[in-house]
Amino acid sequence: MVSRANNHAKDYGVTGMRVTSKHVLAAGLVEAGTGDSLAEAREARYFDTPAGRVALISVP
């Protein structure tokens, strides 16, 4: 799980943010705190494990 809501998320613009998301997701990680809209960035993300579900909230 990766929290992406920080003051450097858009250092390389929207393209950089999207490329980073592509690589994070390709690695099988769950990310929160970023998206194409503020509403999307504020959504909780979930990771299911054999022991239960884990939520990550990362508010920009």
Helices and strands as residue ranges (DSSP letters): E 2-3, H 13-26, E 31-32, H 38-41, E 45-49, E 52-56
